[in-house]
């Protein structure tokens, strides 16, 4: 950045020169003003020249092949014109890239958080490394692809600038509202007109920022690239789903241009929050000048607190009233903000839901529920159990629909069930705020009920939208297998019939009506209200008691709707898991045909003229419930029926049966079960299918890695992609047989037991991948002195490993359904928001909401791309050796140790010995301990060597020598003494150097002891050293101050006898106590706490 006038530049700076009709050019000058060019810039220009020459040569050669009959065609080509066009388009492309980088650099100047600045820097690097995508296959000239890429950058730049302009304007308005000229001591407004000139934080000149004006909230723009990429991928895959052929690169670019243009136009025409609500709601809730003005609210709080100060009460009572009023005001402000935010989410979901209803020709009345006043409601005839309503499909004809006409504005969810004091919310003027403050707890409770109702409605609308998106995928696949996409005499008629069949399938099986989902729960709420009011008629004549009764029945109503919504979401998750599984196994036709059972195809509701009988299709099944048929089919294992579970729905029957989409959505529909039992069974099925899906993905990922290792002549992607031999050789089938053998040897085939088994195997597999990528493979390269291979794996695996550790915050702008302050690990969250919790738990393999192409295979490959064939072989051998090491469980961990640690680490009870589940749980304990050891070992080594990271051969050797001498050797001697082999390492000195364990000492015990020793060193030794340094520094200050004061005392005081002052800190037993507490802890309420038996022994 260039300094201002009359300021000397001590470093190199960038200077921008505006060129007419060509934008601007940035020059770099040194401190003396001379123009300079860095050597790396020359290297980049040379690479760019070679790339452009290659592009031009390719299209010249392509044109010559098309015109090979013209012998003079090559002579007619104007190569200088081609080079000029390349330079012209490349210059425009780089200009837009620079402008986008300037925008993010401007945001970087406003950001102070380390993580946010790192994220912005990564975005700038990604933009700088971006290159134009040229369609070499379909384009005759590069002009079209370059033009589309430049258009994309132009739209992206316009979107960023529009966001920055709006955000800066809004933040300045907030700053103006906060400040007041009479507020002495408040910071001065940077947005007001000042005599000092504005400063520019980058050469882009997007905005003029005043002195000391920093807007750190601009860093929220860093979420935009990920959101755009995510939504574009989903839209592109939707578009690809409707086409028989793959989209070309040019078609993808055109689709992306249209997508960004639509986003930009929508953002520019974005309405204010609350525009879909009535004018009264906009005035009283959304756009209240008094409630949105911080200065007015501050004065209001001062006035109500001053009234308390004027009362004649004790200081204690005044303090209690202060805290109560302050808490009430803060809670009212928070609830208002959350209510407005949830209402804005409701607007977005309502628009999407209405669009989906229009596409499927369904009445908008399914969105609304007619209001019935509680006091004058009539009793409803309802069944005895809630689950009876689960058997009734909400996707019925409009005959039962309560059609609501004249609904011009959107209503709050609370207005559909009550129009009394609960929904009478007004934040417009000061008088309304005083009423809310005086009501106190009642006003807060009413607002909480209204907020819960709105969140419940949003979640239900989100579920309906999500099911529509999944339904498009399912219906398209179902119709494509039974209809002709070509060879139709009348294409227009065929498209009309196709759309009609699509709508019918959606209405019959996939549609979620918000009205029909709320109606039975609302009827139960009204009956409950009438019953309780009849029991105590005098009590509920009082308004406050009646409000309490309404709030209690409304809370029960919300819980019932959440239960119904949970059933829908869990079934959708099952559909999503099966989509991924079928997408994967269809790539292996032999295994798919011999080891999996497929449902009999159901004919779609199309006329016979559009149906085609495929040679592989079987005749239609006569049974209306294919899951419960008893037909036996021969496959690769044995005779098994075409059903997942038995007729009672408790035991697993056939894991390899793939049901249809309709069967998946109607699981347990006909079972007379309680809500809790039904939810538990659906979750068990989901756990089984999700775990099987992930296990098969891992197996195929390992197969691709083996294939890439064996075929070193081809590119990595080409080597890994060819898995024909893996399918035909029966290797995949053997892995599937192994899973079936473990299920057959299980003592019980209950759904819960099989789900525990497959989930334990999945977790162990994920831990193995994480441990291998993070530790084993980089370490083997350092041991082999292969610095380049280590750096490649280490640098590429950093971003990969974050996706294994439930780091889901970057995706939260997309999935905002989980309201604060709920956490994914809480039991209440798992019960109310199962879809979001499932995304958190399975985030490694389900980054997208609906599409079956998961990322787990790519995560393994990305961290290893770029390695040479010998290096790939070494990495693969580490993975194989780890699997072989885990086969002998007795040498890894003892049963007694595993039982002691099972409840604290895995939070599980003891399992049967000899069971495969017990084996996987024991190995999971060991892998977790290995990962913990590597984490604390790396932390100790960096502190010991005073380095940032162990990433060179020298630091690795020094860290290993220090760890061996100071940590491992004492721990090995201690463990050997504990098992009665105190002279083992005296007799075998080499075993101490190599790290060989003494007899009867397992790997888990060794790792556990090493972790304890390192933690004591980290948290004890270094902590105590820092404390001693602090004590010595304080002691020096005290003694120096004492000497300074004594120098001014009378001389006769020095005649007294001298005495010596000593200040020493003895080593307390804190380290011993700390080590005991580390070894004794337990989990309570999903949090680690110290064991009460240990803490109670202390005096």
MIMI-741101 format. One record per residue (C-alpha): x, y, z. Coordinates in steps of 0.05 Angstrom, whole numbers, padded with zeros to 5 digits, always signed. Example, Ala and Ser with C-alpha at 12.3 -4.5 7.8 and 13.67 -1.06 7.14 Angstrom:
2
+00246-00090+00156 +00273-00021+00143 
***
This chain:
1099
+00000+00000+00000 +00027+00068-00018 +00035+00118+00039 +00006+00187+00035 +00041+00250+00012 +00101+00275+00051 +00109+00207+00082 +00172+00167+00068 +00163+00095+00044 +00209+00047+00079 +00186-00015+00042 +00161-00035-00027 +00091-00011-00043 +00039-00020-00098 +00019+00039-00141 -00042+00038-00186 -00045+00074-00253 -00111+00084-00289 -00108+00071-00364 -00162+00095-00410 -00207+00040-00437 -00163-00012-00404 -00181-00006-00330 -00121+00002-00285 -00051-00028-00277 -00015-00039-00212 +00060-00026-00209 +00107-00044-00152 +00159+00008-00131 +00213+00005-00079 +00226+00056-00024 +00263+00102-00072 +00207+00102-00123 +00239+00056-00175 +00194+00008-00212 +00212-00064-00195 +00189-00134-00215 +00199-00193-00169 +00233-00255-00196 +00172-00298-00178 +00131-00253-00223 +00177-00269-00281 +00168-00343-00267 +00092-00336-00266 +00094-00298-00332 +00136-00351-00364 +00088-00405-00340 +00030-00364-00365 +00062-00355-00434 +00074-00430-00441 +00002-00443-00421 -00026-00394-00472 +00019-00421-00527 -00006-00491-00511 -00079-00467-00513 -00069-00432-00580 -00031-00491-00610 -00085-00539-00589 -00141-00500-00624 -00097-00490-00686 -00085-00565-00689 -00159-00578-00678 -00179-00531-00734 -00128-00562-00781 -00155-00632-00768 -00225-00608-00786 -00200-00575-00850 -00149-00627-00870 -00174-00625-00943 -00150-00553-00950 -00075-00557-00959 -00066-00482-00949 -00107-00478-00885 -00047-00477-00838 -00016-00420-00878 -00080-00379-00874 -00083-00380-00798 -00064-00314-00767 -00023-00336-00707 -00010-00264-00684 -00085-00252-00680 -00093-00315-00638 -00038-00292-00590 -00068-00223-00587 -00137-00252-00569 -00105-00296-00516 -00068-00238-00484 -00130-00194-00488 -00176-00244-00454 -00123-00264-00404 -00112-00191-00385 -00186-00180-00374 -00190-00244-00333 -00131-00223-00289 -00160-00153-00280 -00224-00181-00251 -00186-00229-00208 -00145-00172-00180 -00208-00132-00164 -00238-00191-00127 -00173-00200-00088 -00174-00126-00071 -00244-00135-00041 -00222-00192+00004 -00157-00156+00021 -00199-00097+00043 -00238-00145+00089 -00172-00172+00113 -00152-00102+00137 -00215-00098+00179 -00207-00167+00211 -00168-00180+00274 -00187-00251+00291 -00131-00300+00275 -00176-00355+00248 -00217-00308+00205 -00154-00276+00176 -00127-00344+00159 -00193-00361+00124 -00191-00296+00084 -00119-00309+00065 -00138-00379+00040 -00194-00349-00002 -00145-00299-00032 -00097-00355-00049 -00153-00395-00081 -00174-00336-00124 -00103-00322-00144 -00093-00395-00165 -00158-00397-00204 -00152-00409-00279 -00204-00405-00335 -00239-00470-00351 -00235-00481-00426 -00278-00532-00461 -00227-00565-00506 -00274-00620-00527 -00333-00580-00553 -00309-00510-00568 -00276-00493-00634 -00242-00431-00605 -00224-00409-00535 -00263-00344-00542 -00328-00373-00515 -00299-00404-00452 -00257-00343-00436 -00318-00298-00444 -00360-00340-00397 -00305-00342-00345 -00296-00267-00347 -00371-00258-00342 -00371-00303-00280 -00317-00261-00246 -00354-00197-00264 -00418-00222-00231 -00381-00248-00171 -00347-00180-00163 -00413-00144-00168 -00443-00189-00115 -00385-00177-00067 -00387-00102-00077 -00462-00100-00067 -00455-00138-00002 -00398-00093+00022 -00437-00030+00005 -00499-00053+00042 -00461-00079+00102 -00420-00016+00111 -00482+00028+00105 -00519-00014+00156 -00461-00015+00206 -00453+00060+00201 -00527+00069+00214 -00521+00025+00276 -00462+00066+00300 -00501+00131+00291 -00559+00102+00331 -00513+00082+00388 -00482+00150+00397 -00510+00213+00429 -00478+00281+00436 -00495+00282+00511 -00464+00214+00525 -00398+00235+00555 -00345+00181+00553 -00373+00143+00493 -00327+00134+00433 -00332+00184+00377 -00370+00165+00315 -00323+00148+00258 -00379+00154+00207 -00395+00227+00220 -00368+00281+00175 -00299+00301+00199 -00245+00348+00177 -00195+00292+00169 -00194+00260+00100 -00215+00187+00091 -00163+00133+00083 -00167+00076+00034 -00149+00007+00058 -00137-00022-00011 -00130+00000-00083 -00200-00022-00100 -00232+00041-00072 -00298+00006-00060 -00312+00048+00001 -00280+00108+00035 -00265+00091+00108 -00255+00144+00160 -00198+00146+00208 -00201+00090+00260 -00263+00060+00227 -00257-00016+00228 -00315-00062+00212 -00295-00131+00235 -00363-00160+00218 -00344-00154+00144 -00309-00221+00153 -00378-00254+00148 -00367-00250+00072 -00318-00307+00078 -00377-00355+00081 -00401-00334+00012 -00353-00375-00031 -00371-00440+00003 -00445-00426+00001 -00443-00409-00073 -00402-00472-00089 -00448-00516-00048 -00513-00491-00077 -00485-00491-00148 -00464-00563-00142 -00533-00583-00120 -00567-00544-00175 -00520-00573-00227 -00533-00643-00204 -00608-00630-00206 -00600-00606-00278 -00557-00667-00294 -00611-00712-00265 -00661-00689-00317 -00615-00703-00376 -00596-00769-00408 -00526-00745-00424 -00473-00711-00382 -00468-00635-00382 -00411-00608-00422 -00363-00557-00392 -00394-00501-00434 -00464-00520-00410 -00439-00519-00338 -00409-00450-00348 -00473-00424-00379 -00512-00453-00321 -00465-00420-00271 -00471-00353-00307 -00546-00357-00304 -00543-00379-00231 -00499-00321-00209 -00540-00271-00249 -00603-00294-00215 -00571-00289-00146 -00546-00219-00160 -00613-00194-00185 -00649-00226-00126 -00600-00195-00076 -00608-00126-00106 -00684-00131-00102 -00684-00162-00033 -00742-00141+00010 -00737-00117+00081 -00747-00169+00137 -00820-00178+00152 -00846-00154+00085 -00892-00215+00078 -00926-00200+00145 -00981-00149+00154 -00968-00075+00163 -00987-00079+00236 -00936-00133+00250 -00883-00095+00211 -00897-00033+00252 -00903-00067+00321 -00849-00122+00316 -00801-00113+00258 -00792-00039+00245 -00801-00009+00315 -00759+00054+00319 -00759+00054+00394 -00737-00019+00403 -00684-00014+00349 -00652+00050+00376 -00598+00032+00428 -00595+00102+00458 -00670+00103+00472 -00668+00033+00502 -00609+00055+00545 -00648+00114+00571 -00708+00070+00583 -00666+00021+00624 -00638+00080+00664 -00708+00106+00680 -00735+00040+00706 -00673+00028+00748 -00677+00099+00775 -00747+00086+00799 -00721+00028+00841 -00667+00073+00870 -00718+00123+00894 -00757+00071+00933 -00746+00066+01008 -00718-00004+01013 -00654-00036+01036 -00592-00041+00993 -00602-00116+00987 -00673-00109+00962 -00653-00054+00914 -00597-00098+00887 -00645-00156+00876 -00694-00111+00840 -00638-00083+00797 -00617-00153+00776 -00688-00175+00763 -00706-00114+00720 -00640-00118+00682 -00649-00193+00669 -00721-00183+00646 -00702-00127+00598 -00644-00167+00568 -00687-00228+00560 -00742-00188+00526 -00691-00159+00477 -00662-00228+00463 -00730-00260+00452 -00752-00204+00406 -00689-00212+00364 -00697-00288+00361 -00771-00281+00343 -00754-00233+00286 -00699-00279+00261 -00744-00340+00262 -00798-00300+00226 -00748-00282+00171 -00730-00355+00163 -00804-00370+00159 -00810-00321+00101 -00755-00356+00062 -00783-00425+00075 -00854-00403+00058 -00831-00376-00010 -00796-00441-00026 -00854-00484-00002 -00904-00443-00044 -00860-00450-00105 -00858-00526-00095 -00934-00527-00088 -00941-00489-00153 -00896-00536-00190 -00936-00596-00166 -01004-00561-00176 -01023-00565-00102 -01066-00515-00064 -01030-00464-00020 -01079-00479+00037 -01034-00537+00058 -00988-00485+00088 -01039-00455+00136 -01080-00480+00195 -01147-00448+00209 -01152-00414+00276 -01200-00444+00328 -01210-00405+00392 -01195-00449+00452 -01251-00422+00496 -01306-00439+00445 -01277-00502+00414 -01317-00566+00408 -01289-00634+00431 -01256-00674+00376 -01262-00749+00363 -01192-00776+00365 -01160-00846+00368 -01128-00872+00431 -01055-00869+00410 -01014-00817+00374 -00985-00868+00328 -01052-00881+00294 -01042-00815+00260 -00974-00837+00235 -01009-00889+00193 -01050-00836+00158 -01013-00806+00100 -01010-00730+00097 -01006-00734+00021 -01080-00742+00008 -01126-00709-00041 -01152-00639-00029 -01220-00667-00008 -01202-00665+00066 -01165-00600+00058 -01191-00541+00098 -01183-00489+00043 -01165-00421+00069 -01177-00364+00020 -01160-00290+00025 -01095-00302+00063 -01056-00242+00037 -01003-00238+00091 -00961-00288+00128 -00980-00302+00200 -00939-00320+00259 -00945-00393+00279 -00975-00372+00346 -01033-00338+00311 -01057-00405+00284 -01071-00432+00354 -01085-00370+00396 -01102-00297+00386 -01103-00278+00459 -01050-00248+00503 -00997-00298+00481 -00992-00268+00411 -01008-00197+00429 -00937-00173+00421 -00920-00100+00412 -00851-00069+00416 -00868-00003+00382 -00870+00050+00436 -00844+00061+00506 -00912+00046+00537 -00912-00024+00507 -00843-00037+00536 -00866-00014+00604 -00925-00062+00601 -00878-00120+00583 -00831-00101+00640 -00888-00097+00690 -00915-00165+00669 -00847-00195+00680 -00847-00271+00679 -00915-00276+00644 -00891-00233+00586 -00827-00273+00580 -00863-00339+00582 -00912-00316+00529 -00855-00295+00484 -00821-00362+00495 -00883-00399+00474 -00890-00356+00412 -00817-00368+00395 -00823-00443+00404 -00884-00445+00360 -00848-00406+00306 -00786-00451+00310 -00831-00512+00306 -00866-00485+00245 -00800-00469+00211 -00773-00538+00224 -00836-00570+00196 -00833-00526+00134 -00759-00543+00126 -00777-00617+00129 -00829-00609+00075 -00780-00572+00030 -00727-00624+00042 -00774-00681+00026 -00793-00647-00040 -00720-00643-00059 -00708-00716-00044 -00773-00734-00079 -00748-00703-00144 -00688-00750-00142 -00728-00811-00124 -00785-00799-00174 -00736-00783-00230 -00699-00849-00219 -00764-00887-00214 -00793-00858-00278 -00728-00864-00317 -00727-00939-00307 -00797-00947-00336 -00806-00894-00389 -00773-00881-00456 -00731-00818-00460 -00726-00823-00536 -00761-00855-00596 -00827-00823-00579 -00873-00802-00636 -00896-00740-00599 -00843-00711-00553 -00889-00655-00528 -00943-00705-00508 -00891-00749-00474 -00865-00691-00432 -00936-00673-00411 -00950-00745-00390 -00883-00748-00354 -00898-00685-00313 -00967-00711-00297 -00939-00777-00272 -00887-00739-00231 -00940-00697-00197 -00983-00758-00181 -00926-00797-00150 -00907-00736-00109 -00978-00724-00084 -00989-00797-00067 -00925-00815-00031 -00878-00756-00019 -00918-00694-00004 -00917-00666+00067 -00977-00622+00083 -00963-00575+00141 -01037-00568+00155 -01048-00644+00160 -00986-00653+00204 -01009-00600+00253 -01084-00616+00253 -01085-00679+00296 -01038-00649+00347 -01081-00586+00350 -01143-00628+00361 -01111-00664+00419 -01089-00597+00448 -01161-00571+00446 -01189-00634+00479 -01136-00629+00533 -01152-00556+00545 -01227-00569+00550 -01216-00628+00597 -01171-00589+00645 -01216-00528+00645 -01277-00571+00663 -01239-00601+00722 -01226-00533+00754 -01275-00483+00725 -01269-00431+00780 -01193-00430+00779 -01189-00420+00705 -01236-00361+00705 -01178-00319+00726 -01139-00291+00666 -01070-00308+00692 -01089-00380+00709 -01121-00387+00640 -01056-00362+00608 -01016-00415+00647 -01063-00469+00623 -01057-00446+00551 -00981-00445+00556 -00979-00515+00583 -01023-00545+00529 -00985-00506+00475 -00919-00535+00500 -00950-00605+00494 -00975-00587+00424 -00905-00567+00403 -00875-00632+00429 -00926-00673+00390 -00912-00637+00325 -00838-00646+00336 -00849-00721+00345 -00886-00726+00279 -00833-00685+00245 -00779-00730+00274 -00811-00791+00242 -00810-00758+00174 -00738-00736+00180 -00712-00803+00202 -00746-00836+00143 -00715-00784+00097 -00647-00800+00125 -00659-00873+00109 -00677-00854+00038 -00614-00812+00032 -00569-00868+00057 -00600-00918+00009 -00590-00867-00048 -00517-00864-00033 -00511-00940-00026 -00547-00955-00091 -00507-00902-00128 -00443-00936-00106 -00460-01009-00116 -00489-00996-00185 -00417-00982-00207 -00402-01056-00194 -00452-01094-00236 -00428-01164-00218 -00430-01154-00143 -00495-01115-00149 -00528-01171-00187 -00502-01230-00145 -00499-01203-00074 -00556-01153-00068 -00631-01163-00074 -00670-01110-00108 -00743-01092-00102 -00791-01109-00158 -00801-01047-00200 -00869-01014-00191 -00900-00988-00256 -00909-00912-00254 -00978-00881-00266 -00967-00871-00341 -01008-00894-00401 -00987-00959-00433 -00961-00923-00494 -00905-00892-00454 -00885-00955-00415 -00827-00998-00437 -00815-01068-00412 -00741-01075-00397 -00710-01143-00407 -00683-01144-00337 -00747-01122-00302 -00789-01174-00267 -00865-01176-00268 -00902-01132-00219 -00908-01156-00148 -00978-01175-00127 -00963-01159-00055 -00980-01089-00030 -00926-01093+00023 -00863-01121-00008 -00826-01116+00058 -00870-01169+00088 -00870-01220+00031 -00842-01289+00044 -00814-01303-00025 -00744-01334-00022 -00689-01313-00069 -00621-01345-00081 -00561-01299-00078 -00487-01303-00060 -00500-01323+00012 -00560-01367+00023 -00636-01367+00016 -00661-01303+00047 -00729-01270+00041 -00738-01202+00008 -00746-01163+00073 -00699-01124+00117 -00730-01144+00183 -00779-01196+00206 -00854-01187+00209 -00852-01161+00280 -00798-01111+00261 -00750-01129+00317 -00696-01173+00283 -00654-01164+00222 -00669-01214+00166 -00633-01192+00103 -00583-01135+00103 -00572-01140+00028 -00644-01125+00007 -00652-01056-00025 -00724-01033-00016 -00758-00983-00061 -00766-00910-00043 -00838-00919-00024 -00821-00979+00021 -00768-00937+00055 -00818-00881+00068 -00871-00928+00096 -00828-00969+00143 -00867-00991+00205 -00928-00952+00181 -00974-01011+00194 -00943-01029+00261 -00984-01012+00324 -00926-00983+00364 -00917-00927+00413 -00882-00864+00389 -00818-00880+00428 -00815-00951+00401 -00828-00929+00330 -00774-00876+00334 -00724-00925+00363 -00735-00976+00308 -00729-00925+00253 -00665-00899+00283 -00636-00969+00287 -00651-00980+00213 -00618-00913+00198 -00556-00932+00238 -00551-00998+00201 -00558-00969+00131 -00512-00909+00145 -00458-00952+00174 -00461-01002+00117 -00458-00945+00068 -00395-00916+00100 -00361-00984+00106 -00370-00999+00032 -00344-00930+00015 -00281-00943+00056 -00271-01011+00024 -00275-00981-00046 -00229-00924-00025 -00176-00974-00003 -00186-01012-00068 -00174-00950-00109 -00111-00936-00069 -00086-01007-00082 -00103-00999-00156 -00065-00933-00159 -00005-00965-00126 -00002-01024-00174 -00011-00984-00239 +00043-00931-00234 +00044-00914-00308 -00023-00877-00308 -00047-00814-00273 -00072-00822-00202 -00145-00809-00219 -00143-00856-00279 -00110-00911-00239 -00158-00904-00181 -00220-00900-00223 -00214-00967-00258 -00244-01018-00210 -00268-01071-00260 -00218-01122-00234 -00239-01107-00162 -00310-01125-00180 -00297-01186-00223 -00244-01216-00179 -00292-01222-00120 -00252-01178-00072 -00312-01133-00059 -00356-01195-00050 -00307-01223+00002 -00312-01159+00042 -00388-01164+00041 -00384-01237+00061 -00341-01216+00121 -00395-01168+00144 -00448-01222+00138 -00405-01272+00176 -00398-01223+00234 -00474-01213+00234 -00486-01288+00233 -00438-01299+00291 -00471-01245+00333 -00509-01273+00393 -00570-01232+00375 -00597-01205+00309 -00639-01150+00340 -00638-01086+00302 -00605-01049+00360 -00550-01101+00368 -00533-01103+00293 -00534-01027+00292 -00485-01025+00350 -00440-01075+00314 -00438-01038+00247 -00431-00970+00280 -00372-00995+00322 -00339-01023+00259 -00351-00957+00223 -00322-00915+00279 -00261-00959+00283 -00251-00953+00208 -00256-00877+00210 -00207-00874+00268 -00159-00918+00229 -00161-00871+00169 -00152-00810+00214 -00093-00842+00251 -00059-00865+00187 -00065-00798+00151 -00047-00756+00211 +00009-00797+00241 +00031-00863+00210 +00042-00841+00138 +00078-00775+00153 +00121-00810+00205 +00142-00865+00158 +00165-00813+00108 +00206-00777+00161 +00237-00842+00184 +00255-00857+00112 +00284-00786+00104 +00234-00768+00049 +00223-00695+00066 +00186-00677+00002 +00135-00734+00010 +00124-00716+00083 +00112-00643+00067 +00063-00661+00012 +00021-00707+00056 +00027-00662+00117 +00005-00599+00080 -00053-00631+00043 -00079-00670+00102 -00088-00609+00147 -00153-00588+00116 -00175-00661+00107 -00167-00679+00180 -00212-00622+00202 -00270-00657+00168 -00260-00718+00212 -00269-00680+00277 -00340-00652+00272 -00317-00583+00251 -00384-00561+00223 -00384-00486+00238 -00366-00464+00167 -00428-00498+00140 -00475-00467+00191 -00499-00411+00144 -00530-00466+00102 -00558-00509+00157 -00587-00459+00206 -00644-00502+00230 -00612-00518+00297 -00631-00459+00341 -00587-00432+00396 -00568-00450+00449 -00578-00524+00431 -00516-00565+00418 -00512-00626+00372 -00490-00672+00429 -00550-00659+00473 -00604-00711+00479 -00659-00659+00469 -00627-00638+00403 -00624-00710+00379 -00698-00718+00394 -00723-00653+00363 -00674-00642+00306 -00652-00711+00282 -00631-00690+00212 -00583-00636+00235 -00553-00681+00289 -00544-00736+00237 -00507-00687+00193 -00461-00670+00252 -00448-00742+00270 -00437-00767+00199 -00406-00702+00173 -00346-00740+00144 -00390-00775+00094 -00452-00732+00085 -00432-00661+00068 -00492-00652+00022 -00563-00655+00045 -00592-00700-00008 -00543-00720-00062 -00514-00790-00055 -00443-00774-00079 -00406-00773-00013 -00336-00747-00001 -00303-00801+00042 -00267-00834-00016 -00241-00766-00040 -00215-00749+00029 -00168-00809+00027 -00144-00794-00042 -00134-00719-00037 -00083-00726+00019 -00042-00774-00024 -00046-00743-00093 +00022-00723-00118 +00061-00780-00087 +00105-00822-00131 +00092-00896-00140 +00144-00920-00087 +00116-00868-00038 +00045-00892-00051 +00067-00963-00039 +00098-00943+00027 +00035-00906+00048 -00008-00965+00029 +00037-01012+00069 +00026-00969+00131 -00049-00977+00124 -00043-01052+00114 +00006-01060+00173 -00042-01023+00219 -00098-01070+00200 -00054-01130+00212 -00031-01103+00279 -00103-01096+00302 -00119-01169+00287 -00085-01194+00350 -00126-01159+00403 -00093-01193+00463 -00027-01158+00449 -00061-01091+00440 -00107-01085+00501 -00126-01130+00558 -00198-01146+00574 -00193-01119+00645 -00166-01052+00622 -00219-01046+00567 -00275-01059+00617 -00249-01006+00663 -00244-00954+00607 -00308-00973+00570 -00354-00930+00612 -00310-00868+00616 -00285-00863+00544 -00339-00897+00502 -00395-00887+00553 -00418-00959+00544 -00433-01017+00590 -00395-01082+00587 -00409-01126+00526 -00405-01201+00518 -00334-01229+00512 -00318-01261+00446 -00369-01219+00408 -00346-01179+00348 -00376-01117+00379 -00331-01125+00440 -00271-01133+00395 -00286-01069+00357 -00299-01030+00421 -00233-01053+00450 -00196-01034+00387 -00232-00967+00386 -00205-00954+00456 -00135-00969+00431 -00140-00925+00369 -00167-00867+00411 -00109-00875+00459 -00059-00875+00400 -00089-00810+00373 -00087-00778+00441 -00014-00799+00449 +00005-00767+00383 -00030-00702+00401 +00003-00694+00469 +00070-00719+00443 +00070-00667+00388 +00051-00613+00439 +00107-00634+00486 +00158-00638+00430 +00143-00568+00404 +00148-00539+00474 +00211-00578+00488 +00247-00556+00424 +00215-00487+00424 +00190-00494+00352 +00123-00483+00320 +00117-00552+00287 +00155-00616+00278 +00162-00613+00202 +00235-00624+00186 +00282-00683+00192 +00326-00649+00244 +00268-00629+00289 +00238-00699+00282 +00303-00732+00302 +00314-00685+00361 +00242-00694+00384 +00246-00769+00379 +00311-00772+00419 +00283-00727+00473 +00218-00767+00477 +00256-00832+00481 +00304-00811+00536 +00258-00767+00579 +00190-00798+00571 +00189-00868+00541 +00247-00900+00578 +00223-00881+00649 +00152-00903+00632 +00175-00971+00604 +00217-00984+00666 +00158-00965+00710 +00110-01012+00672 +00160-01069+00674 +00168-01061+00750 +00092-01060+00758 +00084-01128+00724 +00143-01160+00762 +00198-01154+00709 +00240-01099+00740 +00305-01127+00712 +00278-01137+00642 +00311-01075+00612 +00375-01086+00652 +00381-01154+00619 +00361-01128+00550 +00387-01056+00543 +00372-01055+00469 +00297-01065+00484 +00296-00998+00520 +00324-00963+00458 +00277-00998+00409 +00217-00990+00454 +00201-01064+00462 +00150-01078+00516 +00162-01123+00575 +00121-01188+00580 +00048-01179+00603 +00049-01105+00583 +00000-01086+00528 +00005-01030+00478 -00054-00995+00509 -00022-00993+00578 +00042-00966+00549 +00006-00911+00510 -00036-00894+00571 +00026-00888+00614 +00061-00844+00563 +00001-00798+00559 -00001-00791+00635 +00073-00775+00638 +00069-00724+00582 +00009-00690+00612 +00044-00685+00679 +00104-00654+00644 +00061-00606+00604 +00011-00585+00658 +00057-00596+00717 +00130-00582+00702 +00122-00525+00654 +00065-00496+00696 +00107-00499+00759 +00167-00469+00725 +00126-00411+00701 +00097-00402+00771 +00167-00403+00802 +00190-00351+00752 +00131-00308+00771 +00145-00316+00845 +00218-00299+00837 +00200-00236+00798 +00150-00215+00851 +00200-00230+00906 +00253-00186+00873 +00203-00129+00868 +00184-00136+00942 +00255-00138+00967 +00277-00080+00924 +00218-00039+00950 +00236-00058+01022 +00308-00036+01012 +00287+00030+00981 +00243+00045+01042 +00296+00023+01093 +00348+00069+01063 +00307+00128+01086 +00300+00104+01159 +00338+00136+01218 +00407+00109+01232 +00391+00086+01302 +00346+00031+01275 +00405-00003+01241 +00434-00018+01310 +00382-00073+01320 +00399-00145+01306 +00396-00165+01233 +00352-00221+01209 +00349-00259+01143 +00288-00262+01098 +00279-00323+01054 +00226-00335+01002 +00221-00406+00973 +00167-00447+00941 +00168-00521+00958 +00144-00571+00907 +00074-00589+00931 +00038-00653+00918 -00002-00620+00864 +00030-00662+00809 +00015-00727+00845 -00057-00706+00857 -00062-00683+00785 -00038-00750+00759 -00090-00786+00803 -00146-00742+00777 -00125-00755+00706 -00132-00829+00716 -00199-00824+00751 -00256-00788+00716 -00325-00804+00692 -00378-00778+00644 -00440-00747+00672 -00491-00712+00627 -00444-00721+00567 -00388-00681+00602 -00323-00705+00633 -00321-00695+00708 -00275-00717+00763 -00294-00780+00798 -00327-00767+00865 -00290-00825+00898 -00224-00790+00886 -00244-00720+00907 -00277-00743+00970 -00212-00771+00998 -00181-00703+01003 -00186-00668+01071 
***
